[in-house]
Amino acid sequence: MTTVGLIGSGHIGGTVARLAVAAGYDVVLSNSRGPETLRDLVEELGPRARAATAREAAEAGDLVVVTIPLKAYRDVPVEPLAGKLVLDTNNYYPQRDGQISELDSGSATSSELLQRHLPQSRVVKVFNNIFFKHLHTLARPTGAADRSALPIAGDDAGAKAEATAFLDRIGYDAVDAGTLAESWRYQPDTPAYGTIYSADPADWEREAPADAAKVRAALTEATR
């Protein structure tokens, strides 16, 4: 895989783009406001980056990162993502997204909703549990003693293997958290969310590595 498409280029999307470019990927960025609004980010990233529409980013990406507010997930283009690995960074925040009955009842996870919207794609949930500043500063080379791990969940084993390889290349180990139905284990208000990568839970600005063992333990501790 050589090109990463991004549907959404905010804090998490922009950070993933920076890590991907540093790892040798080309990136195609998009947002809801139009390619012209991404000029500064494209200039920062250099010749490996270009801005496009969401559909063009979906078409261009060998893998595609969906990183938009959950309430807009039905706007994600379906046809150009058929057969592709889709990395879903989303979380459910009712104050932003409105109430979604399936999520309120626990009968579905947010990533399962995206998978239903993209029936021919292979969705893997990742990047949703880490503060974007920590995502940037905690990236480490393969084998580094202080390397952090990110949980992933998905219903396709091959997709999770591809996601693991991508994470390794951009600076992270992966911990398999199970299926998309199990991805609630690292959604907001769980032990694996956010502060697991913070030196002090009261000070999110100071990062601290979280290795695979720490992430696995946090996933096990999660309750609904």
Residue, then its C-alpha position, 0 to 999 in steps of 0.5 A: m500500500t502506498t497511498v492513504g486517503l483521508i476523509g476528514s483532516g482535523h486533529i486526528g486526520g492531520t496527525v495520521a497524515r503527518l505520520a504516514v508521510a514521514a513513513g513514506y506514504d502518499v496522502v490524499l486529504s479531504n474535509s467537508r469544507g473543500p480542498e482549498t481549505l487544506r492548502d496550509l496542511v498540504e504545504e506543510l506535508g510537502p510533495r507526498a500530499r495533495a488535497a481533494t474531495a472526499r470521493e477523490a480521497a476514497e478513490a485514491g487511497d489504498l487504505v482510507v481513514v474515516t475521521i469525521p464526526l459520527k453524525a456525518y457517517r452516512d456522508v462517507p462515499v460507499e462505492p469507491l471504498a468497496g473492497k478497501l481497508v477503512l480505518d475508523t477513528n470515530n467516537y460517539y459523543p451525544q452532545r455533538d452527534g445527537q442521541i443514537s438509540e442503537l448506541d445508547s442501548g449498546s445494541a451496536t457500536s459506532s464502528e458497526l454503524l459505519q460497517r453497515h454503511l460500507p457493506q463491501s468495505r473492511v472496517v477496522k476501528v483505530f486511533n479513536n482512543i488517543f489524544f492527537k498530540h500523544l499520537h504524534t509524540l509517542a510514535r517510535p521505530t519498530g522494536a523501540a523499548d518505549r513503543s506504544a500500542l494501539p487497540i484495533a477491532g474488526d470483523d475481517a482478519g486480513a483487514k486487521a493484519e493490514a491495519t497492524a502493518f500500517l501501524d507498525r510502519i507509522g510507529y505503533d504496535a497493535v493489540d487485537a481487541g476483537t470484533l467491531a462489536e467488542s470495540w466498545r472496550y476502548q471507547p470513551d469512559t473506558p480504561a483504555y481511552g485517553t489517559i492510558y497514554s498520559a503521564d497524569p490523568a489530570d494533565w493530558e498534555r504530558e504523554a507516557p508510553a503504553d505498551a501492548a501489555k498495558v493496553r490489553a489489561a485496560l481492555t480487560e478491565a472495561t465494563r459496560 
